[in-house]
């Protein structure tokens, strides 16, 4: 019985160590992704040919071109997209795959109306032939009145 209790205690104590978030591996790749995120401007294409995007209404696009067409249909124009400092969580796997969660200040025009909103994005990138491209992305508008944003996230 003591052996079982000891085993359970060891397992419970080791869980936090296993749950540690790796924020240091692949520093070069992390910097490349960070640079890509901060250099995005409206009209910049960073999408892979097989990119999948989910829009704010749950609509899905299976290519960059479909995503652009969905924006035209919704009469949506991106004026600026700026990451909120300290709100980027970047995970690199095997040096070729990145999963990114970031908070963005987005200035858009929707059907002729200017809007400034915050959007939480989850994106997946892959590195192919030395460069990164986005293979998947989804954004959710953050309702700051309902869910205040903590801008000091420590990944």
N, C-alpha and C positions, 0 to 999 in steps of 0.2 A: 504494500500500500504506500509506503514511504517513497519507493521508487517511482510510482505513478505520480505522486504529488510533486516530487522533484522534477520529473520530466515536464509536467504541466507548467511548473514555475519557470523552468528554463525556456520553454516555448513562449510563454507570455512575455518574458523579459527580452527575448530576441526579436519579437515582432517589430518594435520601433526601429531596430537596426535594419531590418529588411525593408521597412517602409520609407527609409531615407530617400530623398529625392536627389538624383544625380544632377548637379548643376555645374560640374567642372569638366567632365569628359568632353572630348572633341572641342576644345576652345576655338580652333580655327573655323570649324563649321558653324559654331554658335555665332561667331563674329560675322561670318558671311550671311547668315540668316538675319541677324540684327541689322546689318547694312542694307539688305534687301528690303526689310520692313520699313526702314527709315527713309529710303530713297524712292519709295513708290509715289508716283504722281498720277493724277487722272489720265487715262489713256495708255499708261505703261502696261505692257503685256508681260506677265510673269507666269502665265498659265501653261501647263503641259498640254499637249494635243488631246490627251484623254482626261482632262480636268472635269470634275463633277462639282457643281455649285448648287447650294440650296438657298433660295431667296427668302426674304422676310415673311412672305406669305406661305412658305412651304413649297413653292414651285421649285422644280429641279431642272438644271441645264446640264447637258452632257458634253459641252465643249465651250470654249471661250466665246465663240461666235453666237451660240444659243444664249449665253449669259448676257452678251451685249444686246441681242434682240429683245430679251425679256425686259431689260432696262428701258429700251426705247418704247416698248408697249406700255410700260408703267409711267412713261414720261418722266424718267428719273435721270438726273445728271449729277455726277460727282464733281464738286468744286475743289474739295480738299479732304484728305484723310491723314490724320496725324496721330501716331501712337501716344498714349498718355505715359509719360516716363514712370518707370518702376512697376509697370503692369504688364510686362512681357514674361511669359513662362515658355521657355524653349527646351524641348527634350530632343536629343539626337540619338538615333539608334543606328549602330553599325557604321556611322559616318556617312550614310547615304539617305537616311530618312529623318525628317524633322517634324515634330508635332508642336504647333505653336498656338498658345492662347494669349490674346492681347486685347487690351481695351483701347478703343480708338475714339478720337474726336472727329466727327464726320460732318462736313458741311455739304449739303445736297440741295438740289432744286427738284421738287416733286410737283409736276403739273403747274409749273410757274411760281411755286411758293418756295422761298428760302427756308431751310430748316438746319438747325445745329443740333445734332444728337450725339449720344455716346452709344457705341456698338461694341459688344463683346464678340470677338471672332475666334473661331477654332479652325485652324488650317493645317493641312498636311503638305509637306514639300518632299521632293526626291531630288537627289543629285545624280545627274546623268551626263557623262562626257565632261565633267568638271564644272558644270553650272547647275544651279537650283531652279526648279520650276514647281509651281503649285499644282497638286493633283486633286485636292479637295478643299472646300471651304464652306463655312456657314456662319452667318452673323445674326445676332439677336440684339435688338434695340434694348438698352437698359433703361428701365423706368426708375429714375433717381428718387422720385417722391416715394415710391413704394419700397425700393431697395437702394438705400444710400450706398455710394461706392466708397470702399476703403482704398485709397490710392497709395497705400504703403504695403503692398503685398510682398511677402518674402518667400520666393519659391524655394 
